[in-house]
């Protein structure tokens, strides 16, 4: 049982210099903890709603003073002094207070900041690591979930385009997957080697410094997507790594952003859904790609099953905007056999216990789970603990630059040193 003494929120800035919310939760025992929430640039239409101020004269309308006021006002007034037996009990209380299907009244950023700060305070009161408490939250929602005993495999941004960069290429990210590494330490060393060769390529080919996208990926002006793939492969080889054995690729296509009137405007002539699926299948047959994220638009429901059938056994069909960590959409995708993996972003749904339910549903159909950061992050490192506690197969943090990304990688290194747990087995293409 955990009794909240007080809640206090503050508007802070994320990694893009945009406002977000930090909340401190103080328990009656005197234990207190804080947590800050991320924000996405590439957002799905079914995501829980961040509450923004809308005042164009301040942060171009992106301010979070209303969300902060909701924590310091209504949420503090209603929750302070109450005893909650679990994370789910707190989250249910906030959902009832909000009263909307997408958290639009109080704001998903306000609600999630309280959910996370409460979880961190509870872990401190229990005197357990945060990943252990997150595992307890998962197993509370899903009694069949295993105890945490492994670390997620890394998927690390190498090249970025789309909304994460300047649109140099249409797709959003090409990521490195250190497939042969047995530890987080080995994984980061292998990624570093490839990243450095890719950065040198940017200088020699385009005479440019390694200018970086929102999540730290390199963003050179490739003449085509295939040129980006080939550069990634060449960088692996220069690093002494065998593509497909030592290092693989994952692709965040983010197709919704170049989908219009039933056509995909990728590069070259526009494609219908069948043509887009053929293009994706060609990529998986040509390059060591083990995961395709949002290969079709979030609205192209009729064709997702065909995409899964086309690349099953070779690459994961990973849903981000398509699923929005939303249990309703996940159920629909399971029934349609439209995906084989969930990209889990807690702020897409807005509370920890709802994210745990999304994970439960994904596991019920044998899906893999990639726990993901957002393009707008903070130096808070709770995501690393969440990926471990929720037994994530992969984690997607961003590149190996920028403090808001490194905070999570460094936390994974600390958990690895503490637990000596292995990295999840390589099964991305299943």
C-alpha positions in Angstrom: 0.0 0.0 0.0 1.4 3.4 -1.0 -0.1 6.7 0.3 0.6 9.8 -1.8 1.5 12.9 0.3 1.8 15.4 -2.6 2.4 15.9 -6.3 4.4 18.7 -7.8 5.0 19.4 -11.5 7.3 21.6 -13.4 7.6 22.6 -17.1 11.1 21.6 -18.4 12.6 21.3 -21.9 13.1 18.1 -23.9 16.0 17.3 -26.3 14.5 19.5 -29.0 14.2 22.5 -26.8 10.4 22.0 -26.5 8.5 22.0 -23.3 7.5 18.8 -21.5 6.5 17.8 -17.9 8.5 16.7 -14.9 6.5 15.5 -11.8 7.7 14.8 -8.3 5.7 12.4 -6.2 6.1 12.4 -2.4 4.8 9.4 -0.4 3.5 9.7 3.2 6.6 7.8 4.3 8.8 10.7 3.2 10.1 8.9 0.1 10.0 11.1 -3.0 10.9 10.6 -6.6 10.5 12.5 -9.9 10.1 11.5 -13.5 9.9 13.4 -16.8 8.0 12.4 -19.9 9.1 12.4 -23.6 7.3 13.7 -26.7 7.1 12.5 -30.2 7.6 14.2 -33.6 6.2 11.3 -35.6 2.9 10.7 -33.9 0.0 8.3 -34.6 -3.5 9.6 -34.9 -4.6 7.2 -32.1 -2.1 8.4 -29.5 -3.1 9.7 -26.2 -3.3 13.5 -26.4 -0.5 15.7 -24.9 -2.0 18.8 -23.4 -0.3 21.9 -24.9 -1.1 25.5 -24.1 -1.8 26.8 -27.6 -0.3 30.2 -26.9 1.5 31.0 -30.1 3.4 33.8 -28.4 5.1 31.3 -26.1 7.0 28.2 -27.5 4.8 28.5 -30.6 1.9 27.1 -28.7 3.8 24.1 -27.4 4.0 25.2 -23.7 2.9 22.7 -21.0 1.7 25.1 -18.3 -1.8 23.7 -18.5 -0.6 20.2 -18.0 1.6 21.3 -15.1 -1.3 23.1 -13.6 -3.4 20.0 -13.8 -0.8 18.0 -11.8 -0.4 20.8 -9.2 -4.1 21.4 -9.0 -6.7 18.7 -9.7 -4.5 15.7 -9.6 -2.7 16.7 -6.4 -6.0 17.7 -4.8 -7.7 14.4 -5.7 -4.8 12.0 -5.2 -2.9 13.4 -2.2 -3.9 11.6 1.0 -5.2 8.6 -0.9 -3.8 5.0 -0.5 -3.2 2.9 -3.6 -2.5 -0.8 -3.4 -1.0 -0.9 -6.9 0.1 1.0 -10.0 -3.1 -0.1 -11.7 -5.2 1.4 -8.9 -3.5 4.8 -9.3 -3.8 4.8 -13.0 -7.5 3.8 -12.9 -8.1 6.7 -10.5 -6.5 9.2 -13.0 -8.4 7.8 -15.9 -11.6 8.2 -14.1 -10.7 11.8 -13.2 -9.8 12.6 -16.8 -13.0 11.1 -18.2 -12.0 11.2 -21.9 -11.0 8.3 -24.2 -7.6 9.9 -25.1 -6.7 11.8 -21.9 -7.5 15.1 -23.6 -8.9 16.9 -20.5 -6.0 16.5 -18.0 -3.4 15.7 -20.7 -1.5 12.4 -21.3 1.7 14.2 -20.4 0.3 15.2 -17.0 -1.1 11.7 -16.3 2.0 9.8 -17.4 4.3 12.0 -15.4 2.4 11.2 -12.3 2.2 7.5 -13.2 6.0 7.3 -13.7 6.9 9.4 -10.6 4.6 7.2 -8.5 6.3 4.1 -9.8 9.8 5.4 -9.1 8.7 6.4 -5.5 7.2 3.0 -4.9 10.4 1.2 -6.0 12.4 3.4 -3.6 10.0 2.6 -0.8 10.2 -1.1 -1.6 14.0 -0.8 -1.7 14.1 -2.6 -5.1 15.6 -1.5 -8.4 13.2 0.3 -10.7 13.4 -2.5 -13.3 12.2 -5.0 -10.6 9.3 -2.8 -9.7 8.4 -2.4 -13.4 8.4 -6.1 -13.7 6.0 -6.3 -10.7 3.7 -3.9 -12.6 3.8 -6.1 -15.7 3.1 -9.2 -13.7 0.3 -7.6 -11.8 -1.4 -7.0 -15.2 -0.1 -10.3 -16.7 0.4 -13.1 -14.2 1.9 -15.2 -16.9 4.7 -12.8 -17.6 8.2 -14.0 -16.7 10.4 -12.5 -14.0 12.9 -10.1 -15.5 16.1 -12.1 -16.2 17.6 -10.6 -19.4 18.5 -7.4 -21.2 16.9 -6.1 -24.4 18.9 -6.3 -27.7 19.9 -2.9 -29.0 18.5 -1.3 -32.2 20.5 1.9 -32.7 19.9 4.8 -35.2 22.5 5.1 -37.9 20.9 7.2 -40.6 17.7 9.3 -40.3 15.3 11.0 -42.7 11.7 11.8 -42.7 10.3 13.8 -39.8 13.4 13.0 -37.7 15.7 14.9 -40.0 15.3 17.2 -43.1 13.6 14.6 -45.3 16.8 13.8 -47.1 15.3 10.4 -47.7 11.6 9.5 -47.2 12.0 6.8 -44.6 12.6 7.8 -41.0 15.5 5.7 -39.7 17.9 2.9 -40.6 19.1 1.3 -37.5 22.0 -1.1 -36.5 21.2 -4.3 -34.7 24.3 -5.9 -33.2 23.2 -9.4 -33.8 26.2 -11.4 -32.6 26.9 -9.3 -29.4 26.3 -11.2 -26.2 26.4 -8.1 -23.9 25.3 -4.5 -24.0 29.0 -3.5 -23.7 29.9 -5.5 -26.8 26.8 -4.1 -28.6 27.8 -0.5 -28.0 31.4 -1.1 -29.0 30.3 -2.7 -32.3 27.8 0.1 -33.0 30.4 2.7 -32.3 32.8 1.3 -34.9 30.2 1.3 -37.6 28.9 4.8 -36.7 32.5 6.2 -36.9 33.0 4.8 -40.4 29.6 6.1 -41.5 30.5 9.5 -40.2 33.8 9.4 -42.1 31.8 8.5 -45.2 29.6 11.6 -44.7 32.7 13.8 -44.7 34.4 12.2 -47.7 31.3 11.8 -49.9 29.4 14.9 -49.0 32.0 17.1 -47.4 29.8 17.5 -44.4 30.3 17.2 -40.7 28.2 14.5 -39.0 25.0 16.7 -38.7 22.6 14.8 -36.6 18.8 14.3 -36.6 16.4 14.4 -33.6 17.6 11.1 -32.2 21.3 11.5 -33.1 21.3 9.6 -36.4 23.4 10.8 -39.2 21.5 12.7 -42.0 23.6 13.0 -45.1 21.8 13.9 -48.4 21.7 10.4 -49.9 20.5 10.3 -53.5 18.3 7.3 -52.7 17.2 5.0 -49.9 19.3 2.2 -51.5 22.4 4.4 -51.2 21.8 4.7 -47.5 21.5 0.9 -47.2 24.7 0.4 -49.2 26.6 2.9 -47.0 25.4 1.0 -43.9 26.7 -2.3 -45.3 30.0 -0.8 -46.3 30.5 0.8 -42.9 29.9 -2.6 -41.3 32.5 -4.2 -43.5 35.1 -1.5 -42.8 34.5 -2.1 -39.1 35.4 -5.8 -39.6 31.8 -7.0 -39.1 29.9 -9.4 -41.4 26.5 -8.1 -42.4 23.8 -10.5 -41.5 25.9 -12.3 -38.9 27.6 -9.8 -36.7 25.4 -6.8 -37.5 21.9 -6.5 -39.0 19.6 -3.6 -39.9 16.2 -2.5 -38.8 14.1 0.1 -40.7 11.6 2.6 -39.5 9.7 3.4 -42.7 7.1 5.6 -41.1 4.9 5.2 -44.2 2.0 7.3 -43.0 4.1 10.4 -43.6 4.4 9.8 -47.4 1.0 8.2 -47.9 -1.8 10.1 -49.7 -4.9 9.1 -51.5 -4.0 5.4 -51.4 -0.5 6.0 -52.9 3.0 5.9 -51.3 5.3 8.7 -52.5 8.6 7.2 -51.5 11.1 8.0 -54.2 10.6 7.6 -57.9 7.1 6.8 -59.2 4.4 6.6 -56.5 3.4 3.1 -55.4 0.1 1.4 -54.5 0.0 -0.8 -51.4 1.0 -3.9 -53.4 3.9 -2.0 -54.9 5.0 -0.8 -51.5 4.9 -4.3 -50.1 7.0 -5.5 -53.1 9.5 -2.8 -52.4 9.8 -3.8 -48.7 10.1 -7.4 -49.6 12.9 -6.6 -52.0 14.7 -4.7 -49.3 14.5 -7.7 -46.9 15.8 -10.0 -49.6 18.7 -7.7 -50.6 19.9 -6.3 -47.3 20.2 -7.9 -43.8 17.0 -6.3 -42.5 15.4 -8.1 -39.6 12.7 -5.6 -38.7 10.3 -3.3 -40.7 8.5 -0.7 -38.7 5.3 0.9 -40.0 6.0 -0.4 -43.5 2.5 0.7 -44.5 0.3 3.6 -43.4 -1.5 3.4 -40.1 -4.8 3.7 -42.1 -3.9 1.0 -44.7 -5.4 -1.8 -42.5 -6.6 -3.9 -45.5 -3.0 -4.5 -46.7 -1.1 -5.1 -43.4 -1.9 -8.9 -43.4 -0.3 -9.1 -46.9 2.8 -7.3 -45.7 3.1 -9.7 -42.8 2.7 -12.7 -45.2 5.3 -11.3 -47.6 8.1 -10.9 -45.1 7.3 -13.3 -42.3 10.2 -15.4 -41.3 12.6 -12.8 -42.6 11.8 -9.7 -40.7 9.4 -8.5 -38.0 6.3 -6.6 -39.0 6.6 -3.9 -36.3 3.7 -1.6 -35.5 4.3 1.9 -34.2 1.8 4.6 -35.5 -0.2 1.6 -36.7 -0.7 0.3 -33.1 0.0 3.3 -30.9 0.6 1.0 -27.9 -3.2 0.9 -27.8 -4.9 -2.3 -26.6 -7.9 -1.8 -28.9 -5.7 -1.5 -32.0 -3.5 -4.4 -30.9 -6.5 -6.7 -30.6 -7.7 -5.7 -34.0 -4.2 -6.4 -35.5 -4.0 -9.8 -33.8 -7.4 -10.8 -35.2 -6.4 -9.7 -38.7 -2.9 -11.3 -38.5 -1.6 -7.9 -39.5 1.7 -7.6 -37.4 4.2 -9.7 -35.5 5.7 -7.1 -33.2 4.8 -4.1 -31.0 6.8 -0.9 -30.7 5.9 -0.1 -27.1 5.9 3.7 -26.3 4.4 4.4 -22.9 3.4 8.0 -23.8 1.4 6.8 -26.8 -1.1 5.2 -24.3 -0.5 7.4 -21.3 -0.1 5.2 -18.2 2.2 2.4 -17.1 -0.6 -0.1 -16.4 -2.2 0.4 -19.9 1.3 -0.1 -21.5 1.6 -3.3 -19.5 -1.8 -4.4 -20.9 -0.6 -3.7 -24.4 2.5 -5.8 -23.7 0.3 -8.6 -22.4 -1.8 -8.6 -25.5 1.2 -8.6 -27.8 2.7 -11.6 -25.9 -0.5 -13.5 -26.0 -0.1 -13.8 -29.8 3.6 -14.6 -29.7 4.7 -11.1 -30.8 8.1 -9.6 -30.1 8.2 -6.3 -28.2 10.6 -3.4 -28.9 10.5 -0.8 -26.1 11.1 2.7 -27.6 12.1 6.2 -26.7 10.7 9.2 -28.6 12.3 11.9 -30.7 11.9 14.4 -27.9 13.5 12.9 -24.8 15.0 14.0 -21.5 18.0 12.9 -19.5 15.7 10.7 -17.4 16.7 7.1 -17.8 13.6 5.2 -16.7 13.1 3.8 -20.2 16.1 1.4 -19.7 14.5 0.0 -16.6 11.2 -0.3 -18.3 12.7 -2.3 -21.2 14.3 -4.7 -18.7 11.3 -4.9 -16.4 8.8 -5.4 -19.2 11.0 -8.1 -20.7 11.5 -6.3 -24.0 13.1 -8.2 -26.8 14.7 -5.0 -28.2 15.1 -1.4 -27.2 15.1 1.6 -29.5 16.7 4.6 -27.8 18.3 6.5 -30.7 21.9 6.9 -31.7 25.0 6.8 -29.5 25.2 10.5 -29.2 23.4 13.2 -27.2 23.0 13.0 -23.4 19.3 12.2 -23.5 20.1 9.0 -25.4 23.3 8.1 -23.5 21.5 8.3 -20.2 19.5 5.3 -21.2 22.5 3.4 -22.7 24.6 4.1 -19.6 21.7 2.9 -17.4 21.6 -0.4 -19.3 25.4 -0.8 -18.8 24.8 -0.3 -15.0 22.0 -2.9 -14.9 24.2 -5.3 -16.9 27.0 -4.8 -14.4 24.6 -5.3 -11.5 22.8 -8.4 -12.8 25.1 -10.1 -15.3 22.0 -11.0 -17.2 22.4 -12.0 -20.9 21.1 -10.0 -23.8 17.9 -11.4 -25.4 18.5 -14.0 -28.0 18.5 -12.8 -31.6 15.1 -13.6 -33.0 14.1 -10.5 -34.8 13.2 -12.1 -38.0 10.9 -14.7 -36.6 
